[in-house]
Amino acid sequence: QVITSLEFRTNLMRGLLEEYGTTRCPPKGGRPALDTPLRLTARHFPTEVPQTPGQGSRTRRHCKVCLYSSRKRKERCLTRYMCVACNTPLCVTPCFEEYHTLKKY
């Protein structure tokens, strides 16, 4: 039986794939989920709230975690510290860490 070159190559390819074919590799890791807030991924450091005229030497703002927390009793805590990257007033402990590590503080 005489076969053409195309038929030979096609048969050879099928035979090789059947014998040595590999399974598909699982997809590699991708980008993080789009709903991950920047406050959970970047580097953040506490600093003092900048002075505003008329407030005296100790300007304070309401801590965002104390005010809006779903994990503890809501209260209005005044703090002298904030995260510069997030522009968010936060108590140094424990609110600063909670805000930057928990998705739902």
Buried (B, 14 or more C-beta within 10 A) or exposed (E): EEEEEEEEEEEEEEEEEEEEEEEEEEEEEEEEEEEEEEBEEEEBEBEEBEEEEEEEEEBBBEBBBBEEBEEEEEEEBBBBBBBEBBEBBBBEEEBBBBBBEEEEB
